[in-house]
């Protein structure tokens, strides 16, 4: 197969800013605050932090990418890099663009011995000294740095001051004044030293966008979907779902319970759902393992349950602060036996919001378990999004307000969904058990086990539960092929790799490689026929995943009989980059 390569000369219309330091340097606050500043200027923003699982020390980064166009990834090499200590300066010599601005405190350390790429511009600034003139709070040096960056980017100081006031007003006017002064001092220093601006000043319109993390977004989606009860045990990277919900629970009339462990968390969520409220729980892979048995119980008792698994590196404790897509088969095979499970894998922050709504709706409508597979990269990234449609008037499904005549909780129906009653419904009392049961809920596993008619009951109940997936599949939107339908190369992704792959596809087409993209959000049930039809004309199929084995690749072969010859993967704990995908696609094409 012959392909014509051309040079990648895509024009740069965005900026990548990276803050580098150690745990305790306030990098999370820096990144989020700078994201708010850029969002206020009506830029599209995407940010992500890479960090070690230590309280102080170690090596952390926070990278922000901003553009007036759509932002698909956090970028790769930095255009501006802010070094908060010498320990991290050497590590980052190779991850800056030629011509990048390097901001550092020259009174704290020197860069003279370090060789940075050609044409990089070193911009020393006495951050600590300037800060000491204003306050004893060392963390304020970060705001001095913002002032210097604001000069480089031609940002509007009044808009930045608005962000600082919004951020610090709860701490009092004195704190606001200190931060505004620090901002001005940094700006004035860069101006006095004649730093060369990257962008010219312009008139910025105030943004009407929101800035949310992936976990904020799914929490907001759960609230929009009618959530009334959430339980969870603190575990990275799912913990901030609890934090977000707790912050808003007083005005929304919900209950959030921090439990003693993950087993208690899933048990409480099941109990709340049994009592009739929309309920969810969240964890990461290690906690999801502990929840497995009770997830099976909820499936047998046909209780609507939403479980969020924000994946991180495993097995066991693994790397608590690193990302991976290693739990696909854990989700598919959770608990013993076979039962219908809906698995959704959101792709970005806005999609996480929609997935929160969908998960609660589908769980209640089909009285089954819905698993939402997030990952650390999605959970902890921040992104600017348009105002989200937040409505809490939710239609309820399958709940009887009154019962006339005999009530059988698990009566066999064409779509497998039986009417349910809530505790206290007149004439609606029923028996439920984790064992296999008859239509009225009474167990067949002990007293009737072995009798000939129980074999038929068991068969009918399995078919009843599994039949739900046929109807779920009809409701779920099928995947689409993004890009040229007659492309030679198709990249297949799932979950948070979607936009990274989308950016790679753009780059591939720019260099003469005809590529398109199939992304899978709804993992179970799977649109097998649609996927096969979409890919039937593709010449080169390549799966892109954040795991070692290529779990989606294997799953598609199992379910759809689809042979995907190539796998581009990463499993070191960091998100894959679009440049890495492009490089490996080139290698595949050249070896065809």
LOZA-95152 format. One record per residue (C-alpha): residue in one letter; x, y, z. Coordinates in Angstrom, 1 decimal, m for minus. Layout:
N
REC  type      px      py      pz
REC     A       X       Y       Z
...
//
This chain:
592
REC  type      px      py      pz
REC     X     0.0     0.0     0.0
REC     X     1.4     3.4    m1.0
REC     X     1.0     6.6     1.0
REC     X     2.4    10.1     0.3
REC     X     3.9    11.8     3.3
REC     X     4.0    15.6     3.5
REC     X     5.4    17.9     6.2
REC     X     3.2    18.9     9.1
REC     X     3.0    22.7     8.9
REC     X    m0.2    23.2    10.8
REC     X    m0.5    26.8    12.1
REC     X    m0.3    27.2    15.8
REC     X    m3.3    29.1    17.1
REC     X    m3.2    28.2    20.8
REC     X    m0.9    28.3    23.8
REC     X     0.4    25.6    26.2
REC     X     1.5    26.7    29.7
REC     X     3.1    24.3    32.1
REC     X     3.7    24.8    35.8
REC     X     6.3    22.5    37.3
REC     X     7.2    22.0    40.9
REC     X     6.8    19.6    43.9
REC     X     3.8    18.6    46.0
REC     X     3.2    21.4    48.4
REC     X     4.0    24.1    45.8
REC     X     0.3    24.7    45.2
REC     X     0.3    23.4    41.7
REC     X    m3.4    22.3    41.8
REC     X    m4.4    25.8    42.9
REC     X    m2.1    27.3    40.3
REC     X    m3.5    25.3    37.4
REC     X    m7.2    25.7    38.3
REC     X    m6.8    29.4    39.0
REC     X    m5.0    30.0    35.7
REC     X    m7.6    27.9    33.9
REC     X   m10.3    30.3    35.3
REC     X    m8.2    33.3    34.2
REC     X    m8.0    32.0    30.6
REC     X   m11.7    30.9    30.6
REC     X   m12.7    34.4    31.7
REC     X   m11.0    35.7    28.6
REC     X   m13.3    33.5    26.5
REC     X   m10.6    31.0    25.6
REC     X   m11.4    27.3    25.3
REC     X    m9.4    25.6    28.1
REC     X    m8.2    22.1    28.9
REC     X    m5.9    21.4    31.8
REC     X    m4.5    18.3    33.5
REC     X    m2.0    17.6    36.3
REC     X     0.5    14.8    36.6
REC     X     1.5    14.1    40.1
REC     X     3.0    11.6    42.5
REC     X     1.3    10.0    45.5
REC     X     3.1    12.1    48.1
REC     X     2.0    15.0    50.3
REC     X     5.2    17.0    50.0
REC     X     8.1    16.8    47.6
REC     X     8.2    14.6    44.5
REC     X     7.6    15.8    41.0
REC     X     4.3    17.4    39.8
REC     X     3.2    19.3    36.8
REC     X     0.0    21.2    35.8
REC     X    m0.5    21.9    32.1
REC     X    m3.0    24.2    30.6
REC     X    m3.9    24.6    27.0
REC     X    m6.0    27.5    25.7
REC     X    m7.2    28.4    22.3
REC     X   m10.0    30.3    20.6
REC     X   m10.7    27.1    18.7
REC     X   m11.8    23.8    20.2
REC     X    m9.2    22.2    22.4
REC     X    m8.9    18.5    22.1
REC     X    m5.9    17.7    24.3
REC     X    m3.7    19.4    26.9
REC     X    m0.9    19.7    24.3
REC     X     2.6    18.4    24.5
REC     X     5.6    20.7    24.5
REC     X     5.1    23.9    26.4
REC     X     5.2    27.4    25.0
REC     X     5.6    28.9    28.5
REC     X     7.0    26.9    31.4
REC     X     7.1    28.1    35.0
REC     X     9.8    26.3    37.1
REC     X     9.1    26.5    40.8
REC     X    12.4    24.8    41.9
REC     X    15.7    23.6    40.4
REC     X    14.8    20.0    41.1
REC     X    12.4    19.9    38.2
REC     X    14.2    22.2    35.8
REC     X    16.5    19.6    34.3
REC     X    13.7    17.1    33.8
REC     X    11.9    19.5    31.5
REC     X    14.7    20.5    29.1
REC     X    13.2    18.3    26.3
REC     X     9.6    19.1    26.7
REC     X     9.5    22.7    25.6
REC     X     9.1    24.2    22.1
REC     X    11.9    25.9    20.4
REC     X    11.3    29.5    21.2
REC     X     9.5    28.7    24.5
REC     X     9.6    31.2    27.4
REC     X    11.1    29.7    30.6
REC     X    10.1    31.6    33.7
REC     X    12.1    30.9    36.9
REC     X    13.2    32.6    40.1
REC     X    16.8    33.5    39.4
REC     X    17.4    34.4    43.1
REC     X    16.4    30.8    44.0
REC     X    18.4    28.8    41.4
REC     X    20.2    29.2    38.1
REC     X    19.7    27.7    34.7
REC     X    23.1    28.5    33.4
REC     X    24.3    24.9    33.5
REC     X    21.3    23.5    31.7
REC     X    21.1    23.2    28.0
REC     X    17.6    24.0    26.7
REC     X    16.5    23.6    23.1
REC     X    17.7    26.3    20.7
REC     X    15.9    29.7    20.7
REC     X    14.3    29.2    24.1
REC     X    14.1    32.4    26.0
REC     X    15.0    32.4    29.7
REC     X    13.0    34.9    31.7
REC     X    14.4    35.2    35.3
REC     X    12.1    36.9    37.8
REC     X    12.7    37.2    41.6
REC     X     9.4    35.7    42.6
REC     X    10.2    35.2    46.3
REC     X    11.7    38.7    46.7
REC     X     8.8    40.4    45.1
REC     X     6.4    38.4    47.2
REC     X     8.3    39.3    50.4
REC     X     7.6    43.0    49.6
REC     X     3.9    42.2    49.8
REC     X     3.3    39.4    52.3
REC     X     4.8    36.5    54.3
REC     X     2.6    34.1    52.4
REC     X     5.0    32.2    50.1
REC     X     2.2    30.8    47.9
REC     X     1.5    34.3    46.6
REC     X     4.6    34.0    44.4
REC     X     2.4    32.0    42.0
REC     X     0.1    35.1    41.5
REC     X     3.3    37.2    40.8
REC     X     4.0    34.6    38.1
REC     X     0.5    35.0    36.7
REC     X     1.1    38.7    36.3
REC     X     4.2    38.1    34.3
REC     X     2.4    35.5    32.1
REC     X    m0.5    38.0    31.7
REC     X     2.0    40.4    30.2
REC     X     3.4    37.8    27.8
REC     X    m0.1    36.9    26.6
REC     X    m1.5    40.4    26.5
REC     X    m4.3    39.4    28.9
REC     X    m6.7    41.9    30.4
REC     X    m5.7    42.8    34.0
REC     X    m9.2    43.8    35.0
REC     X   m10.6    40.4    34.0
REC     X    m7.8    38.7    36.0
REC     X    m8.6    40.8    39.0
REC     X   m12.2    39.7    38.8
REC     X   m11.1    36.1    38.9
REC     X    m8.9    36.8    41.9
REC     X   m11.8    38.5    43.7
REC     X   m14.1    35.5    43.0
REC     X   m11.4    33.1    44.2
REC     X   m10.3    34.8    47.4
REC     X   m13.3    37.0    48.5
REC     X   m14.4    34.3    51.1
REC     X   m11.0    34.9    52.8
REC     X   m11.6    38.6    53.2
REC     X   m10.7    41.9    51.5
REC     X    m7.1    41.9    52.8
REC     X    m6.3    38.6    51.0
REC     X    m7.9    39.9    47.8
REC     X    m5.8    43.1    48.0
REC     X    m2.6    41.1    48.5
REC     X    m3.2    38.9    45.5
REC     X    m4.2    41.8    43.2
REC     X    m1.0    43.7    44.2
REC     X     1.1    40.5    43.5
REC     X    m0.5    40.3    40.1
REC     X     0.3    43.9    39.3
REC     X     3.9    43.5    40.5
REC     X     4.5    40.5    38.3
REC     X     3.0    42.3    35.3
REC     X     5.1    45.5    35.9
REC     X     8.3    43.5    36.3
REC     X     7.9    41.8    32.9
REC     X     7.0    45.1    31.3
REC     X    10.0    46.8    32.9
REC     X    12.4    44.0    31.8
REC     X    11.0    44.3    28.2
REC     X     9.9    40.7    28.0
REC     X     8.9    40.0    24.4
REC     X     5.1    39.4    24.3
REC     X     3.7    36.2    22.6
REC     X     0.3    37.7    21.8
REC     X    m0.7    41.3    21.3
REC     X    m3.3    42.9    23.6
REC     X    m6.8    42.7    22.4
REC     X   m10.4    43.3    23.5
REC     X   m11.7    40.2    25.3
REC     X   m15.3    39.4    25.7
REC     X   m16.3    37.9    29.1
REC     X   m16.9    34.2    29.0
REC     X   m20.2    32.6    29.7
REC     X   m18.6    29.2    29.8
REC     X   m18.3    26.9    32.9
REC     X   m14.9    25.4    34.0
REC     X   m15.4    21.9    35.4
REC     X   m13.4    18.8    36.1
REC     X   m14.6    15.5    34.8
REC     X   m15.6    14.5    38.3
REC     X   m17.4    17.8    38.8
REC     X   m19.3    17.2    35.6
REC     X   m20.4    13.7    36.3
REC     X   m21.5    14.8    39.8
REC     X   m23.5    17.6    38.2
REC     X   m24.9    15.1    35.7
REC     X   m26.0    12.8    38.6
REC     X   m27.8    15.8    40.2
REC     X   m29.5    16.7    36.9
REC     X   m30.5    13.1    36.6
REC     X   m32.4    13.2    39.9
REC     X   m29.7    11.9    42.3
REC     X   m30.9    11.8    45.9
REC     X   m28.3     9.5    47.6
REC     X   m24.6     9.1    47.0
REC     X   m22.2     7.0    49.0
REC     X   m18.4     6.5    48.7
REC     X   m15.2     5.8    50.5
REC     X   m12.4     8.3    49.7
REC     X   m10.2     6.9    47.0
REC     X    m8.2     8.6    44.2
REC     X    m9.3     9.6    41.7
REC     X   m13.0     9.3    42.6
REC     X   m12.9    11.2    45.9
REC     X   m13.7    14.6    44.4
REC     X   m17.2    13.4    43.3
REC     X   m18.0    13.3    47.0
REC     X   m16.4    16.7    47.5
REC     X   m18.5    18.3    44.8
REC     X   m21.8    16.8    45.9
REC     X   m21.1    17.6    49.6
REC     X   m20.6    21.3    48.6
REC     X   m24.0    21.4    47.0
REC     X   m26.1    19.1    49.1
REC     X   m27.7    21.6    51.5
REC     X   m29.5    23.5    48.7
REC     X   m30.4    20.4    46.7
REC     X   m31.9    18.2    49.4
REC     X   m29.6    15.1    48.8
REC     X   m27.8    12.8    51.1
REC     X   m24.0    12.2    50.7
REC     X   m22.5     9.5    52.9
REC     X   m18.8     8.9    53.4
REC     X   m18.5     5.3    54.4
REC     X   m16.0     3.2    56.3
REC     X   m15.2     1.1    53.2
REC     X   m16.4     0.4    49.6
REC     X   m18.5    m2.6    50.7
REC     X   m20.5    m0.3    53.0
REC     X   m20.7     2.3    50.2
REC     X   m22.3     0.0    47.6
REC     X   m24.5    m1.5    50.3
REC     X   m25.9     1.8    51.3
REC     X   m26.5     2.8    47.6
REC     X   m28.4    m0.4    47.0
REC     X   m30.5     0.2    50.1
REC     X   m31.3     3.7    49.1
REC     X   m32.3     2.6    45.6
REC     X   m34.4    m0.2    47.0
REC     X   m36.3     2.4    49.0
REC     X   m37.1     4.3    45.8
REC     X   m34.6     7.1    45.4
REC     X   m32.1     7.5    42.6
REC     X   m28.8     6.4    44.1
REC     X   m25.1     6.0    43.0
REC     X   m21.7     5.1    44.4
REC     X   m18.2     5.8    43.1
REC     X   m14.8     4.3    43.5
REC     X   m11.7     3.3    41.7
REC     X   m10.5    m0.2    40.6
REC     X    m9.4    m1.4    44.0
REC     X   m12.7    m0.4    45.6
REC     X   m14.7    m1.7    42.6
REC     X   m13.2    m5.2    43.3
REC     X   m14.6    m5.0    46.9
REC     X   m18.0    m4.0    45.6
REC     X   m18.3    m6.9    43.2
REC     X   m20.4    m9.3    45.2
REC     X   m23.0    m6.8    46.2
REC     X   m23.2    m5.5    42.6
REC     X   m24.3    m9.1    41.8
REC     X   m26.9    m9.0    44.5
REC     X   m28.4    m5.8    43.1
REC     X   m28.6    m7.5    39.7
REC     X   m30.4   m10.5    41.1
REC     X   m32.8    m8.3    43.0
REC     X   m33.2    m6.0    40.0
REC     X   m32.4    m2.9    42.0
REC     X   m31.4     0.2    40.0
REC     X   m27.8     0.9    40.8
REC     X   m25.2     3.2    39.3
REC     X   m21.5     2.5    40.1
REC     X   m18.8     4.9    38.9
REC     X   m15.3     3.3    38.5
REC     X   m12.7     6.0    37.9
REC     X    m9.9     3.7    36.7
REC     X    m6.3     4.1    37.7
REC     X    m3.2     1.9    37.4
REC     X    m3.5    m1.6    38.9
REC     X    m3.4    m4.3    40.1
REC     X    m4.0    m3.8    43.8
REC     X    m3.1    m0.3    45.0
REC     X    m1.1     0.1    41.8
REC     X    m0.2     3.8    41.2
REC     X    m3.0     5.7    42.9
REC     X    m2.4     9.0    41.0
REC     X    m1.8     7.6    37.5
REC     X    m4.3     6.9    34.7
REC     X    m5.2     3.7    32.9
REC     X    m8.0     1.9    31.0
REC     X    m7.3    m1.5    32.7
REC     X   m10.7    m2.3    34.2
REC     X   m12.8    m3.0    31.1
REC     X   m12.9    m6.8    31.7
REC     X   m13.4    m6.3    35.4
REC     X   m16.5    m4.3    34.6
REC     X   m17.7    m6.8    32.0
REC     X   m17.2    m9.7    34.4
REC     X   m18.1    m8.1    37.7
REC     X   m19.5   m10.5    40.2
REC     X   m20.3   m14.2    39.6
REC     X   m22.8   m15.5    37.0
REC     X   m24.4   m13.7    34.2
REC     X   m26.7   m10.7    34.4
REC     X   m27.5    m7.6    32.3
REC     X   m25.2    m4.7    32.9
REC     X   m25.0    m1.4    31.1
REC     X   m21.5     0.0    30.7
REC     X   m20.9     3.6    29.7
REC     X   m17.4     5.1    29.1
REC     X   m17.6     8.9    28.9
REC     X   m15.1    10.6    26.6
REC     X   m14.7    14.2    27.9
REC     X   m16.0    16.6    30.6
REC     X   m19.2    17.5    28.8
REC     X   m19.9    13.8    28.0
REC     X   m19.3    13.0    31.7
REC     X   m22.2    15.3    32.5
REC     X   m24.5    13.6    30.0
REC     X   m23.4    10.2    31.2
REC     X   m24.4    11.0    34.8
REC     X   m27.9    11.7    33.6
REC     X   m28.1     8.7    31.3
REC     X   m26.8     6.3    34.0
REC     X   m29.5     7.1    36.5
REC     X   m32.2     7.1    33.8
REC     X   m31.2     3.7    32.4
REC     X   m30.7     2.1    35.8
REC     X   m34.2     3.0    36.8
REC     X   m35.9     2.4    33.5
REC     X   m34.4    m1.1    33.2
REC     X   m34.0    m1.9    36.9
REC     X   m30.4    m3.0    36.4
REC     X   m26.8    m2.1    37.2
REC     X   m25.1     0.7    35.2
REC     X   m21.4     1.0    35.4
REC     X   m19.7     4.2    34.4
REC     X   m16.1     3.7    33.4
REC     X   m14.2     7.0    34.0
REC     X   m10.4     7.2    34.4
REC     X    m8.0     9.5    36.2
REC     X    m7.2    11.5    33.0
REC     X   m10.9    12.3    32.6
REC     X   m11.8    12.6    36.3
REC     X    m9.1    15.2    37.1
REC     X    m8.8    17.2    33.9
REC     X   m10.5    20.6    33.8
REC     X   m12.3    22.0    30.7
REC     X   m14.3    25.0    29.7
REC     X   m17.8    23.9    28.6
REC     X   m20.9    25.7    27.5
REC     X   m23.6    26.1    30.0
REC     X   m25.0    22.7    30.7
REC     X   m28.8    22.0    30.6
REC     X   m29.4    21.4    34.3
REC     X   m33.0    20.3    35.0
REC     X   m34.1    18.2    37.9
REC     X   m37.7    17.3    36.8
REC     X   m37.1    13.7    36.0
REC     X   m39.6    11.2    34.8
REC     X   m39.9     8.1    37.0
REC     X   m40.0     4.6    35.5
REC     X   m41.7     1.4    36.5
REC     X   m43.0     2.4    40.0
REC     X   m46.5     1.5    41.0
REC     X   m48.3     4.0    43.2
REC     X   m51.1     1.6    44.0
REC     X   m51.6    m2.2    43.6
REC     X   m54.9    m3.9    42.8
REC     X   m55.1    m7.7    43.1
REC     X   m52.1   m10.0    43.4
REC     X   m48.6    m8.4    43.2
REC     X   m45.6   m10.3    41.8
REC     X   m42.5    m8.2    42.0
REC     X   m40.6   m10.3    39.3
REC     X   m43.4   m11.0    37.0
REC     X   m42.1   m12.1    33.6
REC     X   m42.7    m9.4    30.9
REC     X   m41.8    m9.0    27.2
REC     X   m39.0    m6.5    27.9
REC     X   m37.9    m8.1    31.1
REC     X   m38.8    m5.1    33.3
REC     X   m41.3    m5.8    36.1
REC     X   m43.4    m3.1    37.8
REC     X   m41.9    m2.4    41.3
REC     X   m43.4    m1.0    44.4
REC     X   m41.6     1.1    47.1
REC     X   m41.7     0.1    50.8
REC     X   m45.0     1.2    52.3
REC     X   m47.1     0.8    49.1
REC     X   m50.5    m0.7    50.0
REC     X   m50.8    m4.3    48.8
REC     X   m47.3    m4.0    47.3
REC     X   m45.3    m5.9    49.8
REC     X   m43.0    m8.6    48.4
REC     X   m40.2   m10.9    49.3
REC     X   m36.7   m10.4    47.7
REC     X   m33.5   m12.4    48.0
REC     X   m30.1   m12.7    46.5
REC     X   m31.0   m16.3    45.6
REC     X   m32.8   m17.2    42.4
REC     X   m36.5   m16.8    42.9
REC     X   m40.0   m17.2    41.5
REC     X   m42.1   m14.3    40.2
REC     X   m43.3   m13.5    43.7
REC     X   m39.7   m13.3    44.9
REC     X   m39.7   m16.5    47.0
REC     X   m36.4   m18.5    46.7
REC     X   m36.1   m21.6    44.6
REC     X   m32.5   m22.1    45.6
REC     X   m33.1   m24.2    48.7
REC     X   m36.6   m25.4    49.4
REC     X   m37.5   m26.1    45.8
REC     X   m34.0   m26.8    44.4
REC     X   m33.8   m29.9    42.3
REC     X   m37.5   m30.2    41.6
REC     X   m38.2   m30.4    37.8
REC     X   m40.2   m27.2    37.6
REC     X   m37.5   m25.1    39.2
REC     X   m35.3   m25.7    36.2
REC     X   m37.8   m24.0    34.0
REC     X   m38.2   m21.1    36.5
REC     X   m34.5   m20.6    36.6
REC     X   m34.3   m20.6    32.8
REC     X   m37.2   m18.1    32.5
REC     X   m35.7   m15.7    35.1
REC     X   m32.3   m15.6    33.4
REC     X   m34.0   m14.9    30.0
REC     X   m36.2   m12.3    31.6
REC     X   m33.2   m10.4    33.0
REC     X   m31.0   m10.7    30.0
REC     X   m33.9    m9.7    27.6
REC     X   m33.5    m6.1    29.0
REC     X   m30.4    m5.6    27.0
REC     X   m32.2    m6.0    23.7
REC     X   m34.4    m3.0    24.6
REC     X   m31.5    m1.0    26.0
REC     X   m29.5    m1.5    22.8
REC     X   m32.4     0.0    20.7
REC     X   m32.3     3.1    23.0
REC     X   m28.6     3.7    23.0
REC     X   m27.2     5.9    20.1
REC     X   m25.0     3.8    17.8
REC     X   m21.4     4.8    17.2
REC     X   m20.5     6.9    14.2
REC     X   m17.4     7.0    11.9
REC     X   m15.8    10.5    12.3
REC     X   m14.0    11.8     9.3
REC     X   m13.7    10.5     5.7
REC     X   m15.8     7.4     5.1
REC     X   m13.3     6.2     2.4
REC     X   m10.2     6.6     4.6
REC     X    m7.5     3.9     4.4
REC     X    m6.8     4.0     8.2
REC     X    m9.4     3.7    11.0
REC     X    m8.4     4.4    14.6
REC     X   m10.7     2.8    17.2
REC     X   m10.9     4.3    20.7
REC     X   m13.0     4.2    23.9
REC     X   m13.4     6.4    26.9
REC     X   m11.1     9.4    27.5
REC     X    m8.8     8.7    24.5
REC     X   m11.5    10.0    22.1
REC     X   m10.2    13.6    21.7
REC     X    m6.6    12.6    21.7
REC     X    m7.3    10.2    18.8
REC     X    m9.4    12.9    17.1
REC     X    m6.4    15.3    17.2
REC     X    m4.1    12.5    15.8
REC     X    m6.5    11.9    12.9
REC     X    m6.4    15.6    12.0
REC     X    m2.6    15.5    12.0
REC     X    m2.5    12.3    10.0
REC     X    m4.7    13.8     7.3
REC     X    m2.5    16.9     7.2
REC     X     0.5    14.8     6.3
REC     X    m1.3    12.9     3.6
REC     X    m2.5     9.8     5.5
REC     X    m6.2     9.3     5.0
REC     X    m7.5     8.4     8.4
REC     X   m10.8     8.4    10.3
REC     X   m12.0     7.5    13.8
REC     X   m14.5     5.2    15.4
REC     X   m15.2     5.9    19.1
REC     X   m17.1     3.5    21.3
REC     X   m18.9     5.1    24.3
REC     X   m21.6     2.4    25.0
REC     X   m19.5    m0.7    25.8
REC     X   m22.4    m3.0    26.9
REC     X   m24.7    m3.7    25.3
REC     X   m22.6    m3.3    22.1
REC     X   m23.8    m2.2    18.7
REC     X   m22.1    m5.2    17.0
REC     X   m23.8    m5.0    13.6
REC     X   m23.3    m1.2    13.3
REC     X   m19.6    m1.5    14.2
REC     X   m19.0    m4.2    11.7
REC     X   m20.8    m2.3     9.0
REC     X   m18.9     0.9     9.6
REC     X   m15.5    m0.8     9.5
REC     X   m16.1    m3.2     6.6
REC     X   m14.2    m1.0     4.1
REC     X   m11.3     0.1     6.3
REC     X    m7.9    m1.1     5.0
REC     X    m5.9    m0.7     8.3
REC     X    m7.6    m1.0    11.7
REC     X    m5.8     0.2    14.7
REC     X    m7.0     0.2    18.3
REC     X    m5.7     2.9    20.7
REC     X    m5.9     2.1    24.4
REC     X    m4.4     2.9    27.8
REC     X    m3.7    m0.7    28.8
REC     X    m1.2    m3.5    28.0
REC     X    m3.5    m6.1    26.5
REC     X    m5.7    m4.0    24.2
REC     X    m8.8    m4.9    26.1
REC     X   m11.3    m3.2    23.8
REC     X    m9.5    m4.8    20.9
REC     X   m10.0    m8.2    22.5
REC     X   m13.6    m7.4    23.4
REC     X   m14.5    m6.5    19.8
REC     X   m13.1    m9.7    18.6
REC     X   m15.1   m11.7    21.2
REC     X   m18.4    m9.9    20.6
REC     X   m18.2    m8.8    16.9
REC     X   m15.7   m11.3    15.4
REC     X   m13.7    m8.2    14.5
REC     X   m10.0    m8.7    13.8
REC     X    m8.0    m5.5    14.6
REC     X    m4.4    m6.2    13.5
REC     X    m2.7    m3.3    15.2
REC     X    m2.7    m1.9    18.7
REC     X    m1.2     1.5    19.8
REC     X    m1.1     1.5    23.6
REC     X     0.4     3.1    26.6
REC     X     0.4     1.8    30.2
REC     X     3.0     3.8    32.1
REC     X     0.3     5.9    33.9
REC     X     0.4     9.0    31.7
REC     X    m2.2     9.8    28.9
REC     X    m1.1     8.9    25.4
REC     X    m0.3    11.9    23.1
REC     X    m1.5    12.6    19.6
REC     X     2.1    12.8    18.4
REC     X     2.8     9.4    19.7
REC     X    m0.2     8.0    17.8
REC     X     0.9     9.7    14.6
REC     X     4.4     8.4    14.9
REC     X     3.2     4.8    15.5
REC     X     0.6     5.0    12.7
REC     X     3.5     6.0    10.3
REC     X     5.5     3.0    11.4
REC     X     2.5     0.7    10.8
REC     X     1.8     2.2     7.3
REC     X     5.5     1.9     6.3
REC     X     5.5    m1.8     7.3
REC     X     2.3    m2.7     5.4
//
